Amino acid sequence: MGFFQFLQRSLRAAIGPALGFCVVGYFAYHSFEGERGVFAYVRLNEQVAIARAHLDDIRAERLAMERRVALMRPNSLDRDMLDEQARAVLNYARPDEIVILEPREKRR
């Protein structure tokens, strides 16, 4: 029975380090692959970068619209802008003019 007692003692001595290794492995795995791990952080940063680029595009579009609206205010009315809008809305052109139509950008 000497061999079985030696085996029991060896197994009892190995259980603690084995459990510790499993716990450390569990936390190490989830620090990279988990919901709040390193890879999730990288993906989130990529999404933030894409969202910021989209926000910059929207801000630029908004500023362009604000400039066009400012040109149509009564206190700073731009005659060229008024003429352009009237021709676009009324579909009007003089007989001696050449009209070149450009397709509008598709809205998102």
NUTIPA-530134 format. One record per atom (N, C-alpha, C): residue number from 1; x, y, z; atom name; residue in three letters. Coordinates in steps of 0.05 Angstrom, whole numbers, plus 5000, padded with zeros to 4 digits. Layout:
residues N
@lomar: NUM	u: X	v: Y	w: Z	lumpa: CA	mike: ALA
...
//
This chain:
residues 108
@lomar: 1	u: 5016	v: 4976	w: 5000	lumpa: N	mike: MET
@lomar: 1	u: 5000	v: 5000	w: 5000	lumpa: CA	mike: MET
@lomar: 1	u: 5017	v: 5025	w: 5000	lumpa: C	mike: MET
@lomar: 2	u: 5042	v: 5022	w: 4999	lumpa: N	mike: GLY
@lomar: 2	u: 5059	v: 5046	w: 4999	lumpa: CA	mike: GLY
@lomar: 2	u: 5056	v: 5063	w: 4974	lumpa: C	mike: GLY
@lomar: 3	u: 5052	v: 5049	w: 4952	lumpa: N	mike: PHE
@lomar: 3	u: 5049	v: 5064	w: 4927	lumpa: CA	mike: PHE
@lomar: 3	u: 5023	v: 5080	w: 4926	lumpa: C	mike: PHE
@lomar: 4	u: 5001	v: 5069	w: 4936	lumpa: N	mike: PHE
@lomar: 4	u: 4976	v: 5083	w: 4935	lumpa: CA	mike: PHE
@lomar: 4	u: 4976	v: 5107	w: 4954	lumpa: C	mike: PHE
@lomar: 5	u: 4989	v: 5104	w: 4977	lumpa: N	mike: GLN
@lomar: 5	u: 4992	v: 5127	w: 4995	lumpa: CA	mike: GLN
@lomar: 5	u: 5009	v: 5149	w: 4983	lumpa: C	mike: GLN
@lomar: 6	u: 5029	v: 5142	w: 4969	lumpa: N	mike: PHE
@lomar: 6	u: 5046	v: 5161	w: 4955	lumpa: CA	mike: PHE
@lomar: 6	u: 5030	v: 5175	w: 4934	lumpa: C	mike: PHE
@lomar: 7	u: 5013	v: 5161	w: 4919	lumpa: N	mike: LEU
@lomar: 7	u: 4997	v: 5172	w: 4898	lumpa: CA	mike: LEU
@lomar: 7	u: 4976	v: 5191	w: 4910	lumpa: C	mike: LEU
@lomar: 8	u: 4964	v: 5184	w: 4932	lumpa: N	mike: GLN
@lomar: 8	u: 4944	v: 5201	w: 4945	lumpa: CA	mike: GLN
@lomar: 8	u: 4957	v: 5227	w: 4954	lumpa: C	mike: GLN
@lomar: 9	u: 4980	v: 5225	w: 4967	lumpa: N	mike: ARG
@lomar: 9	u: 4994	v: 5249	w: 4976	lumpa: CA	mike: ARG
@lomar: 9	u: 5002	v: 5267	w: 4953	lumpa: C	mike: ARG
@lomar: 10	u: 5011	v: 5255	w: 4931	lumpa: N	mike: SER
@lomar: 10	u: 5019	v: 5270	w: 4908	lumpa: CA	mike: SER
@lomar: 10	u: 4995	v: 5285	w: 4895	lumpa: C	mike: SER
@lomar: 11	u: 4972	v: 5271	w: 4894	lumpa: N	mike: LEU
@lomar: 11	u: 4948	v: 5283	w: 4883	lumpa: CA	mike: LEU
@lomar: 11	u: 4938	v: 5306	w: 4900	lumpa: C	mike: LEU
@lomar: 12	u: 4939	v: 5301	w: 4927	lumpa: N	mike: ARG
@lomar: 12	u: 4930	v: 5322	w: 4945	lumpa: CA	mike: ARG
@lomar: 12	u: 4948	v: 5347	w: 4943	lumpa: C	mike: ARG
@lomar: 13	u: 4973	v: 5342	w: 4940	lumpa: N	mike: ALA
@lomar: 13	u: 4992	v: 5364	w: 4937	lumpa: CA	mike: ALA
@lomar: 13	u: 4989	v: 5378	w: 4910	lumpa: C	mike: ALA
@lomar: 14	u: 4979	v: 5365	w: 4890	lumpa: N	mike: ALA
@lomar: 14	u: 4977	v: 5377	w: 4863	lumpa: CA	mike: ALA
@lomar: 14	u: 4950	v: 5391	w: 4859	lumpa: C	mike: ALA
@lomar: 15	u: 4930	v: 5385	w: 4876	lumpa: N	mike: ILE
@lomar: 15	u: 4903	v: 5397	w: 4872	lumpa: CA	mike: ILE
@lomar: 15	u: 4904	v: 5427	w: 4876	lumpa: C	mike: ILE
@lomar: 16	u: 4918	v: 5437	w: 4895	lumpa: N	mike: GLY
@lomar: 16	u: 4919	v: 5466	w: 4900	lumpa: CA	mike: GLY
@lomar: 16	u: 4931	v: 5481	w: 4876	lumpa: C	mike: GLY
@lomar: 17	u: 4955	v: 5474	w: 4868	lumpa: N	mike: PRO
@lomar: 17	u: 4967	v: 5488	w: 4845	lumpa: CA	mike: PRO
@lomar: 17	u: 4951	v: 5485	w: 4819	lumpa: C	mike: PRO
@lomar: 18	u: 4938	v: 5461	w: 4815	lumpa: N	mike: ALA
@lomar: 18	u: 4922	v: 5457	w: 4791	lumpa: CA	mike: ALA
@lomar: 18	u: 4897	v: 5476	w: 4792	lumpa: C	mike: ALA
@lomar: 19	u: 4884	v: 5478	w: 4815	lumpa: N	mike: LEU
@lomar: 19	u: 4862	v: 5497	w: 4817	lumpa: CA	mike: LEU
@lomar: 19	u: 4871	v: 5526	w: 4813	lumpa: C	mike: LEU
@lomar: 20	u: 4893	v: 5533	w: 4824	lumpa: N	mike: GLY
@lomar: 20	u: 4904	v: 5560	w: 4820	lumpa: CA	mike: GLY
@lomar: 20	u: 4910	v: 5565	w: 4791	lumpa: C	mike: GLY
@lomar: 21	u: 4922	v: 5546	w: 4778	lumpa: N	mike: PHE
@lomar: 21	u: 4928	v: 5549	w: 4749	lumpa: CA	mike: PHE
@lomar: 21	u: 4902	v: 5552	w: 4733	lumpa: C	mike: PHE
@lomar: 22	u: 4881	v: 5537	w: 4740	lumpa: N	mike: CYS
@lomar: 22	u: 4856	v: 5540	w: 4726	lumpa: CA	mike: CYS
@lomar: 22	u: 4843	v: 5567	w: 4730	lumpa: C	mike: CYS
@lomar: 23	u: 4844	v: 5577	w: 4755	lumpa: N	mike: VAL
@lomar: 23	u: 4833	v: 5604	w: 4761	lumpa: CA	mike: VAL
@lomar: 23	u: 4848	v: 5626	w: 4745	lumpa: C	mike: VAL
@lomar: 24	u: 4875	v: 5624	w: 4746	lumpa: N	mike: VAL
@lomar: 24	u: 4891	v: 5644	w: 4731	lumpa: CA	mike: VAL
@lomar: 24	u: 4886	v: 5642	w: 4701	lumpa: C	mike: VAL
@lomar: 25	u: 4883	v: 5618	w: 4691	lumpa: N	mike: GLY
@lomar: 25	u: 4877	v: 5614	w: 4663	lumpa: CA	mike: GLY
@lomar: 25	u: 4850	v: 5625	w: 4655	lumpa: C	mike: GLY
@lomar: 26	u: 4831	v: 5621	w: 4673	lumpa: N	mike: TYR
@lomar: 26	u: 4804	v: 5631	w: 4668	lumpa: CA	mike: TYR
@lomar: 26	u: 4804	v: 5662	w: 4665	lumpa: C	mike: TYR
@lomar: 27	u: 4817	v: 5675	w: 4685	lumpa: N	mike: PHE
@lomar: 27	u: 4818	v: 5704	w: 4684	lumpa: CA	mike: PHE
@lomar: 27	u: 4835	v: 5715	w: 4661	lumpa: C	mike: PHE
@lomar: 28	u: 4856	v: 5701	w: 4655	lumpa: N	mike: ALA
@lomar: 28	u: 4873	v: 5709	w: 4632	lumpa: CA	mike: ALA
@lomar: 28	u: 4858	v: 5707	w: 4606	lumpa: C	mike: ALA
@lomar: 29	u: 4843	v: 5686	w: 4602	lumpa: N	mike: TYR
@lomar: 29	u: 4827	v: 5682	w: 4578	lumpa: CA	mike: TYR
@lomar: 29	u: 4807	v: 5705	w: 4576	lumpa: C	mike: TYR
@lomar: 30	u: 4792	v: 5710	w: 4597	lumpa: N	mike: HIS
@lomar: 30	u: 4771	v: 5730	w: 4596	lumpa: CA	mike: HIS
@lomar: 30	u: 4782	v: 5759	w: 4595	lumpa: C	mike: HIS
@lomar: 31	u: 4806	v: 5763	w: 4603	lumpa: N	mike: SER
@lomar: 31	u: 4818	v: 5790	w: 4601	lumpa: CA	mike: SER
@lomar: 31	u: 4823	v: 5796	w: 4571	lumpa: C	mike: SER
@lomar: 32	u: 4826	v: 5776	w: 4554	lumpa: N	mike: PHE
@lomar: 32	u: 4829	v: 5781	w: 4526	lumpa: CA	mike: PHE
@lomar: 32	u: 4804	v: 5777	w: 4510	lumpa: C	mike: PHE
@lomar: 33	u: 4790	v: 5756	w: 4515	lumpa: N	mike: GLU
@lomar: 33	u: 4767	v: 5748	w: 4499	lumpa: CA	mike: GLU
@lomar: 33	u: 4740	v: 5756	w: 4511	lumpa: C	mike: GLU
@lomar: 34	u: 4739	v: 5766	w: 4535	lumpa: N	mike: GLY
@lomar: 34	u: 4714	v: 5771	w: 4548	lumpa: CA	mike: GLY
@lomar: 34	u: 4699	v: 5795	w: 4537	lumpa: C	mike: GLY
@lomar: 35	u: 4676	v: 5800	w: 4549	lumpa: N	mike: GLU
@lomar: 35	u: 4659	v: 5822	w: 4540	lumpa: CA	mike: GLU
@lomar: 35	u: 4673	v: 5849	w: 4544	lumpa: C	mike: GLU
@lomar: 36	u: 4690	v: 5851	w: 4564	lumpa: N	mike: ARG
@lomar: 36	u: 4705	v: 5875	w: 4569	lumpa: CA	mike: ARG
@lomar: 36	u: 4735	v: 5871	w: 4566	lumpa: C	mike: ARG
@lomar: 37	u: 4742	v: 5852	w: 4549	lumpa: N	mike: GLY
@lomar: 37	u: 4770	v: 5845	w: 4545	lumpa: CA	mike: GLY
@lomar: 37	u: 4785	v: 5864	w: 4526	lumpa: C	mike: GLY
@lomar: 38	u: 4809	v: 5857	w: 4520	lumpa: N	mike: VAL
@lomar: 38	u: 4826	v: 5873	w: 4503	lumpa: CA	mike: VAL
@lomar: 38	u: 4815	v: 5874	w: 4474	lumpa: C	mike: VAL
@lomar: 39	u: 4807	v: 5851	w: 4464	lumpa: N	mike: PHE
@lomar: 39	u: 4796	v: 5851	w: 4436	lumpa: CA	mike: PHE
@lomar: 39	u: 4770	v: 5866	w: 4434	lumpa: C	mike: PHE
@lomar: 40	u: 4754	v: 5865	w: 4454	lumpa: N	mike: ALA
@lomar: 40	u: 4729	v: 5881	w: 4454	lumpa: CA	mike: ALA
@lomar: 40	u: 4736	v: 5911	w: 4455	lumpa: C	mike: ALA
@lomar: 41	u: 4756	v: 5918	w: 4470	lumpa: N	mike: TYR
@lomar: 41	u: 4765	v: 5946	w: 4471	lumpa: CA	mike: TYR
@lomar: 41	u: 4775	v: 5956	w: 4444	lumpa: C	mike: TYR
@lomar: 42	u: 4789	v: 5939	w: 4429	lumpa: N	mike: VAL
@lomar: 42	u: 4799	v: 5946	w: 4403	lumpa: CA	mike: VAL
@lomar: 42	u: 4776	v: 5950	w: 4384	lumpa: C	mike: VAL
@lomar: 43	u: 4756	v: 5931	w: 4384	lumpa: N	mike: ARG
@lomar: 43	u: 4733	v: 5933	w: 4367	lumpa: CA	mike: ARG
@lomar: 43	u: 4717	v: 5959	w: 4373	lumpa: C	mike: ARG
@lomar: 44	u: 4714	v: 5965	w: 4399	lumpa: N	mike: LEU
@lomar: 44	u: 4700	v: 5989	w: 4407	lumpa: CA	mike: LEU
@lomar: 44	u: 4713	v: 6014	w: 4397	lumpa: C	mike: LEU
@lomar: 45	u: 4740	v: 6015	w: 4398	lumpa: N	mike: ASN
@lomar: 45	u: 4755	v: 6038	w: 4388	lumpa: CA	mike: ASN
@lomar: 45	u: 4751	v: 6041	w: 4358	lumpa: C	mike: ASN
@lomar: 46	u: 4750	v: 6019	w: 4343	lumpa: N	mike: GLU
@lomar: 46	u: 4745	v: 6021	w: 4315	lumpa: CA	mike: GLU
@lomar: 46	u: 4717	v: 6032	w: 4309	lumpa: C	mike: GLU
@lomar: 47	u: 4698	v: 6023	w: 4325	lumpa: N	mike: GLN
@lomar: 47	u: 4670	v: 6033	w: 4321	lumpa: CA	mike: GLN
@lomar: 47	u: 4669	v: 6063	w: 4327	lumpa: C	mike: GLN
@lomar: 48	u: 4683	v: 6072	w: 4348	lumpa: N	mike: VAL
@lomar: 48	u: 4684	v: 6100	w: 4355	lumpa: CA	mike: VAL
@lomar: 48	u: 4696	v: 6116	w: 4333	lumpa: C	mike: VAL
@lomar: 49	u: 4718	v: 6106	w: 4321	lumpa: N	mike: ALA
@lomar: 49	u: 4731	v: 6121	w: 4299	lumpa: CA	mike: ALA
@lomar: 49	u: 4712	v: 6123	w: 4275	lumpa: C	mike: ALA
@lomar: 50	u: 4698	v: 6102	w: 4269	lumpa: N	mike: ILE
@lomar: 50	u: 4679	v: 6103	w: 4247	lumpa: CA	mike: ILE
@lomar: 50	u: 4656	v: 6123	w: 4253	lumpa: C	mike: ILE
@lomar: 51	u: 4646	v: 6122	w: 4277	lumpa: N	mike: ALA
@lomar: 51	u: 4625	v: 6141	w: 4285	lumpa: CA	mike: ALA
@lomar: 51	u: 4634	v: 6170	w: 4284	lumpa: C	mike: ALA
@lomar: 52	u: 4659	v: 6175	w: 4293	lumpa: N	mike: ARG
@lomar: 52	u: 4669	v: 6202	w: 4292	lumpa: CA	mike: ARG
@lomar: 52	u: 4673	v: 6212	w: 4263	lumpa: C	mike: ARG
@lomar: 53	u: 4681	v: 6194	w: 4245	lumpa: N	mike: ALA
@lomar: 53	u: 4684	v: 6202	w: 4217	lumpa: CA	mike: ALA
@lomar: 53	u: 4656	v: 6208	w: 4205	lumpa: C	mike: ALA
@lomar: 54	u: 4636	v: 6192	w: 4213	lumpa: N	mike: HIS
@lomar: 54	u: 4609	v: 6197	w: 4204	lumpa: CA	mike: HIS
@lomar: 54	u: 4599	v: 6224	w: 4215	lumpa: C	mike: HIS
@lomar: 55	u: 4605	v: 6229	w: 4240	lumpa: N	mike: LEU
@lomar: 55	u: 4597	v: 6254	w: 4253	lumpa: CA	mike: LEU
@lomar: 55	u: 4610	v: 6278	w: 4238	lumpa: C	mike: LEU
@lomar: 56	u: 4635	v: 6276	w: 4231	lumpa: N	mike: ASP
@lomar: 56	u: 4649	v: 6297	w: 4217	lumpa: CA	mike: ASP
@lomar: 56	u: 4635	v: 6302	w: 4190	lumpa: C	mike: ASP
@lomar: 57	u: 4627	v: 6281	w: 4176	lumpa: N	mike: ASP
@lomar: 57	u: 4613	v: 6284	w: 4150	lumpa: CA	mike: ASP
@lomar: 57	u: 4587	v: 6299	w: 4154	lumpa: C	mike: ASP
@lomar: 58	u: 4572	v: 6291	w: 4175	lumpa: N	mike: ILE
@lomar: 58	u: 4546	v: 6303	w: 4180	lumpa: CA	mike: ILE
@lomar: 58	u: 4550	v: 6333	w: 4188	lumpa: C	mike: ILE
@lomar: 59	u: 4570	v: 6338	w: 4204	lumpa: N	mike: ARG
@lomar: 59	u: 4575	v: 6366	w: 4211	lumpa: CA	mike: ARG
@lomar: 59	u: 4582	v: 6383	w: 4187	lumpa: C	mike: ARG
@lomar: 60	u: 4598	v: 6373	w: 4169	lumpa: N	mike: ALA
@lomar: 60	u: 4605	v: 6387	w: 4145	lumpa: CA	mike: ALA
@lomar: 60	u: 4580	v: 6393	w: 4128	lumpa: C	mike: ALA
@lomar: 61	u: 4563	v: 6373	w: 4125	lumpa: N	mike: GLU
@lomar: 61	u: 4538	v: 6376	w: 4110	lumpa: CA	mike: GLU
@lomar: 61	u: 4521	v: 6397	w: 4123	lumpa: C	mike: GLU
@lomar: 62	u: 4519	v: 6396	w: 4150	lumpa: N	mike: ARG
@lomar: 62	u: 4503	v: 6416	w: 4164	lumpa: CA	mike: ARG
@lomar: 62	u: 4513	v: 6444	w: 4160	lumpa: C	mike: ARG
@lomar: 63	u: 4540	v: 6448	w: 4162	lumpa: N	mike: LEU
@lomar: 63	u: 4552	v: 6474	w: 4157	lumpa: CA	mike: LEU
@lomar: 63	u: 4546	v: 6484	w: 4129	lumpa: C	mike: LEU
@lomar: 64	u: 4547	v: 6467	w: 4110	lumpa: N	mike: ALA
@lomar: 64	u: 4541	v: 6475	w: 4082	lumpa: CA	mike: ALA
@lomar: 64	u: 4512	v: 6484	w: 4080	lumpa: C	mike: ALA
@lomar: 65	u: 4494	v: 6470	w: 4093	lumpa: N	mike: MET
@lomar: 65	u: 4466	v: 6477	w: 4093	lumpa: CA	mike: MET
@lomar: 65	u: 4462	v: 6504	w: 4107	lumpa: C	mike: MET
@lomar: 66	u: 4475	v: 6507	w: 4130	lumpa: N	mike: GLU
@lomar: 66	u: 4472	v: 6533	w: 4144	lumpa: CA	mike: GLU
@lomar: 66	u: 4482	v: 6556	w: 4128	lumpa: C	mike: GLU
@lomar: 67	u: 4504	v: 6553	w: 4113	lumpa: N	mike: ARG
@lomar: 67	u: 4514	v: 6574	w: 4096	lumpa: CA	mike: ARG
@lomar: 67	u: 4493	v: 6581	w: 4074	lumpa: C	mike: ARG
@lomar: 68	u: 4481	v: 6561	w: 4063	lumpa: N	mike: ARG
@lomar: 68	u: 4461	v: 6566	w: 4042	lumpa: CA	mike: ARG
@lomar: 68	u: 4437	v: 6580	w: 4053	lumpa: C	mike: ARG
@lomar: 69	u: 4429	v: 6572	w: 4077	lumpa: N	mike: VAL
@lomar: 69	u: 4406	v: 6585	w: 4090	lumpa: CA	mike: VAL
@lomar: 69	u: 4412	v: 6614	w: 4097	lumpa: C	mike: VAL
@lomar: 70	u: 4437	v: 6618	w: 4106	lumpa: N	mike: ALA
@lomar: 70	u: 4445	v: 6646	w: 4114	lumpa: CA	mike: ALA
@lomar: 70	u: 4444	v: 6664	w: 4089	lumpa: C	mike: ALA
@lomar: 71	u: 4450	v: 6654	w: 4066	lumpa: N	mike: LEU
@lomar: 71	u: 4449	v: 6670	w: 4042	lumpa: CA	mike: LEU
@lomar: 71	u: 4420	v: 6678	w: 4034	lumpa: C	mike: LEU
@lomar: 72	u: 4401	v: 6663	w: 4044	lumpa: N	mike: MET
@lomar: 72	u: 4373	v: 6669	w: 4037	lumpa: CA	mike: MET
@lomar: 72	u: 4358	v: 6685	w: 4058	lumpa: C	mike: MET
@lomar: 73	u: 4371	v: 6693	w: 4079	lumpa: N	mike: ARG
@lomar: 73	u: 4358	v: 6709	w: 4100	lumpa: CA	mike: ARG
@lomar: 73	u: 4353	v: 6737	w: 4089	lumpa: C	mike: ARG
@lomar: 74	u: 4332	v: 6750	w: 4098	lumpa: N	mike: PRO
@lomar: 74	u: 4325	v: 6777	w: 4087	lumpa: CA	mike: PRO
@lomar: 74	u: 4346	v: 6798	w: 4091	lumpa: C	mike: PRO
@lomar: 75	u: 4360	v: 6797	w: 4113	lumpa: N	mike: ASN
@lomar: 75	u: 4380	v: 6818	w: 4118	lumpa: CA	mike: ASN
@lomar: 75	u: 4406	v: 6814	w: 4102	lumpa: C	mike: ASN
@lomar: 76	u: 4411	v: 6790	w: 4092	lumpa: N	mike: SER
@lomar: 76	u: 4435	v: 6786	w: 4076	lumpa: CA	mike: SER
@lomar: 76	u: 4428	v: 6769	w: 4051	lumpa: C	mike: SER
@lomar: 77	u: 4408	v: 6777	w: 4037	lumpa: N	mike: LEU
@lomar: 77	u: 4398	v: 6763	w: 4014	lumpa: CA	mike: LEU
@lomar: 77	u: 4418	v: 6764	w: 3991	lumpa: C	mike: LEU
@lomar: 78	u: 4426	v: 6742	w: 3981	lumpa: N	mike: ASP
@lomar: 78	u: 4444	v: 6740	w: 3959	lumpa: CA	mike: ASP
@lomar: 78	u: 4428	v: 6737	w: 3933	lumpa: C	mike: ASP
@lomar: 79	u: 4431	v: 6756	w: 3915	lumpa: N	mike: ARG
@lomar: 79	u: 4414	v: 6755	w: 3891	lumpa: CA	mike: ARG
@lomar: 79	u: 4420	v: 6730	w: 3874	lumpa: C	mike: ARG
@lomar: 80	u: 4445	v: 6722	w: 3873	lumpa: N	mike: ASP
@lomar: 80	u: 4451	v: 6698	w: 3857	lumpa: CA	mike: ASP
@lomar: 80	u: 4438	v: 6673	w: 3869	lumpa: C	mike: ASP
@lomar: 81	u: 4438	v: 6671	w: 3896	lumpa: N	mike: MET
@lomar: 81	u: 4424	v: 6648	w: 3909	lumpa: CA	mike: MET
@lomar: 81	u: 4394	v: 6649	w: 3904	lumpa: C	mike: MET
@lomar: 82	u: 4383	v: 6673	w: 3905	lumpa: N	mike: LEU
@lomar: 82	u: 4354	v: 6676	w: 3900	lumpa: CA	mike: LEU
@lomar: 82	u: 4348	v: 6668	w: 3871	lumpa: C	mike: LEU
@lomar: 83	u: 4364	v: 6677	w: 3853	lumpa: N	mike: ASP
@lomar: 83	u: 4360	v: 6670	w: 3825	lumpa: CA	mike: ASP
@lomar: 83	u: 4362	v: 6640	w: 3820	lumpa: C	mike: ASP
@lomar: 84	u: 4382	v: 6628	w: 3832	lumpa: N	mike: GLU
@lomar: 84	u: 4387	v: 6599	w: 3829	lumpa: CA	mike: GLU
@lomar: 84	u: 4363	v: 6583	w: 3840	lumpa: C	mike: GLU
@lomar: 85	u: 4354	v: 6591	w: 3863	lumpa: N	mike: GLN
@lomar: 85	u: 4331	v: 6576	w: 3876	lumpa: CA	mike: GLN
@lomar: 85	u: 4305	v: 6581	w: 3860	lumpa: C	mike: GLN
@lomar: 86	u: 4301	v: 6605	w: 3850	lumpa: N	mike: ALA
@lomar: 86	u: 4277	v: 6610	w: 3835	lumpa: CA	mike: ALA
@lomar: 86	u: 4277	v: 6594	w: 3809	lumpa: C	mike: ALA
@lomar: 87	u: 4300	v: 6593	w: 3796	lumpa: N	mike: ARG
@lomar: 87	u: 4301	v: 6577	w: 3771	lumpa: CA	mike: ARG
@lomar: 87	u: 4298	v: 6547	w: 3776	lumpa: C	mike: ARG
@lomar: 88	u: 4309	v: 6538	w: 3798	lumpa: N	mike: ALA
@lomar: 88	u: 4306	v: 6509	w: 3805	lumpa: CA	mike: ALA
@lomar: 88	u: 4277	v: 6502	w: 3811	lumpa: C	mike: ALA
@lomar: 89	u: 4264	v: 6519	w: 3827	lumpa: N	mike: VAL
@lomar: 89	u: 4237	v: 6513	w: 3835	lumpa: CA	mike: VAL
@lomar: 89	u: 4217	v: 6517	w: 3812	lumpa: C	mike: VAL
@lomar: 90	u: 4220	v: 6539	w: 3797	lumpa: N	mike: LEU
@lomar: 90	u: 4201	v: 6545	w: 3776	lumpa: CA	mike: LEU
@lomar: 90	u: 4208	v: 6531	w: 3749	lumpa: C	mike: LEU
@lomar: 91	u: 4232	v: 6519	w: 3748	lumpa: N	mike: ASN
@lomar: 91	u: 4241	v: 6506	w: 3724	lumpa: CA	mike: ASN
@lomar: 91	u: 4241	v: 6526	w: 3701	lumpa: C	mike: ASN
@lomar: 92	u: 4255	v: 6548	w: 3706	lumpa: N	mike: TYR
@lomar: 92	u: 4255	v: 6571	w: 3687	lumpa: CA	mike: TYR
@lomar: 92	u: 4283	v: 6576	w: 3677	lumpa: C	mike: TYR
@lomar: 93	u: 4285	v: 6583	w: 3651	lumpa: N	mike: ALA
@lomar: 93	u: 4311	v: 6591	w: 3639	lumpa: CA	mike: ALA
@lomar: 93	u: 4304	v: 6610	w: 3616	lumpa: C	mike: ALA
@lomar: 94	u: 4322	v: 6628	w: 3611	lumpa: N	mike: ARG
@lomar: 94	u: 4318	v: 6646	w: 3588	lumpa: CA	mike: ARG
@lomar: 94	u: 4325	v: 6632	w: 3562	lumpa: C	mike: ARG
@lomar: 95	u: 4315	v: 6641	w: 3540	lumpa: N	mike: PRO
@lomar: 95	u: 4320	v: 6628	w: 3514	lumpa: CA	mike: PRO
@lomar: 95	u: 4350	v: 6627	w: 3506	lumpa: C	mike: PRO
@lomar: 96	u: 4365	v: 6647	w: 3515	lumpa: N	mike: ASP
@lomar: 96	u: 4393	v: 6648	w: 3507	lumpa: CA	mike: ASP
@lomar: 96	u: 4412	v: 6634	w: 3526	lumpa: C	mike: ASP
@lomar: 97	u: 4402	v: 6620	w: 3546	lumpa: N	mike: GLU
@lomar: 97	u: 4418	v: 6607	w: 3566	lumpa: CA	mike: GLU
@lomar: 97	u: 4422	v: 6577	w: 3559	lumpa: C	mike: GLU
@lomar: 98	u: 4444	v: 6567	w: 3567	lumpa: N	mike: ILE
@lomar: 98	u: 4449	v: 6538	w: 3565	lumpa: CA	mike: ILE
@lomar: 98	u: 4448	v: 6526	w: 3593	lumpa: C	mike: ILE
@lomar: 99	u: 4431	v: 6507	w: 3597	lumpa: N	mike: VAL
@lomar: 99	u: 4427	v: 6495	w: 3623	lumpa: CA	mike: VAL
@lomar: 99	u: 4441	v: 6467	w: 3624	lumpa: C	mike: VAL
@lomar: 100	u: 4458	v: 6464	w: 3644	lumpa: N	mike: ILE
@lomar: 100	u: 4471	v: 6438	w: 3648	lumpa: CA	mike: ILE
@lomar: 100	u: 4462	v: 6427	w: 3675	lumpa: C	mike: ILE
@lomar: 101	u: 4448	v: 6405	w: 3675	lumpa: N	mike: LEU
@lomar: 101	u: 4438	v: 6394	w: 3699	lumpa: CA	mike: LEU
@lomar: 101	u: 4457	v: 6373	w: 3710	lumpa: C	mike: LEU
@lomar: 102	u: 4463	v: 6375	w: 3736	lumpa: N	mike: GLU
@lomar: 102	u: 4480	v: 6355	w: 3749	lumpa: CA	mike: GLU
@lomar: 102	u: 4463	v: 6338	w: 3767	lumpa: C	mike: GLU
@lomar: 103	u: 4468	v: 6312	w: 3768	lumpa: N	mike: PRO
@lomar: 103	u: 4452	v: 6296	w: 3786	lumpa: CA	mike: PRO
@lomar: 103	u: 4458	v: 6302	w: 3815	lumpa: C	mike: PRO
@lomar: 104	u: 4438	v: 6302	w: 3832	lumpa: N	mike: ARG
@lomar: 104	u: 4441	v: 6308	w: 3860	lumpa: CA	mike: ARG
@lomar: 104	u: 4453	v: 6283	w: 3874	lumpa: C	mike: ARG
@lomar: 105	u: 4468	v: 6289	w: 3896	lumpa: N	mike: GLU
@lomar: 105	u: 4479	v: 6266	w: 3911	lumpa: CA	mike: GLU
@lomar: 105	u: 4456	v: 6251	w: 3924	lumpa: C	mike: GLU
@lomar: 106	u: 4460	v: 6225	w: 3927	lumpa: N	mike: LYS
@lomar: 106	u: 4440	v: 6209	w: 3940	lumpa: CA	mike: LYS
@lomar: 106	u: 4442	v: 6214	w: 3970	lumpa: C	mike: LYS
@lomar: 107	u: 4419	v: 6218	w: 3982	lumpa: N	mike: ARG
@lomar: 107	u: 4418	v: 6222	w: 4011	lumpa: CA	mike: ARG
@lomar: 107	u: 4421	v: 6195	w: 4025	lumpa: C	mike: ARG
@lomar: 108	u: 4433	v: 6196	w: 4049	lumpa: N	mike: ARG
@lomar: 108	u: 4437	v: 6171	w: 4065	lumpa: CA	mike: ARG
@lomar: 108	u: 4412	v: 6164	w: 4079	lumpa: C	mike: ARG
//
